[in-house]
């Protein structure tokens, strides 16, 4: 008799063992035992033969994907405003939108839309920016927790260079963060966790960052922020923090750069040698957001360099810098951006492969959550089932070819089932 959360899926399967090793099967049995993957087999091993089997025919069984960087309150205006670069875009679109989340009804309606999109898509896990508002951030966490998706959510901290009415004082920001953390603890969320979120150095004084670093060290809470996204932003940081040798040092000196626990830095488009060395040394995760970097004209991140150096790299949709939450689009765009970087400016940086971008969307980002993003034995069982029969073709394709086609042609409406930690969501 099988236990709850123990089952077998039968269909075509693909998963990563490493960034260079993509495993595919035309027909295979993917085993989950008590929410944990036990491997992929051509025949069901004897010890799993009492588990119920779900027959999926030729549907693709893929690990759940991880969106390592996305802004929930920006979903309301996704797909607009891309005639501007980063700083002007923040001033014209982002800050005015995020200020609206002071109103509970507006926040509720907007977050409902975002959560529904995330729930229906390929992402089974995500790391999310909210706004400065404690009430709205807690409500977003409640909505996400109810879905069964596994997420980190951050109340955003800012105490300078933000419009009046949205900026906090240093003391207000730290007190609000402590209040938010207390409310998170009281809620006893099952699937949603807090993450400290200084927006980025231009909006955070050293005093605020020091305070957040102390909270991270005291409570063991991870950190997310932005780094070296845009050349104008980097110059701004130099002017604001002239005693810092490089942008990342503004986080590192405050304990927000991997020293007190897990840290995600989004973008890293223009990181210099010293910054890269420190990220690697501290185990900082890089959230590569290719569509956002194109839309806001920030540049093409040197992801080939990061992967070849063994750094931790995942993918982010970065809505609303990115126009959509689809991780299929994020993988496709990562390949496209790497090809343009190779062709136009850096012939030493060979383009990313299918194996590499699939790894980044699954195991690469999944590592932030632990053993996540693969069907190898011992990984938490997250999966999406993809029906690609609506993508017309005259060719008989193998599983790897179908996966490549899904990256370039599928949309999230092709997903027919989704599992997180061994629980079927739909």
WOHUPE-V139593 format. One line per field, one symbol per residue. ss: DSSP state (H for helix, E for strand, L for the rest). A space follows every 50 residues. Layout:
ss->???
//
This chain:
ss->LLLLLLEEEEEEEEEEEELLEEEEEEEEEEEEELLEEEEEELLLLHHHLL LEEEEEEEEEEEELEEEEEEEHHHHHHLLLLLLLLHHHHHHHHHHHHHHH HHLHHHHHHHHHHHHHHHHHLLEEEEEEELLLLHHHHHHHHHHHHHHLLE EEEELEELLLLLLLLLLLLHHHHHHHHHHHHHHHHHHLLLLEEELEEELL HHHLLHHHHHHHHHHHHHHLLLEEEEELLLHHHHHHHHHHLLLLLLLLHH HHLLLLLLLLLLEEEEELLLLLHHHHHHHHHHLLEEEELHHHHHHLLLLL LLHHHHHHLLLEEEELLLELLELLLLHHHHHHHHHHHHHHHHHHLLLLLL LLLHHHHHHHHHHHHHHHHLLELLLLLLLELLEEEELLLLLLLLLLLLHH HHHHHHHHHLLHHHEEEEEELLEELL
//
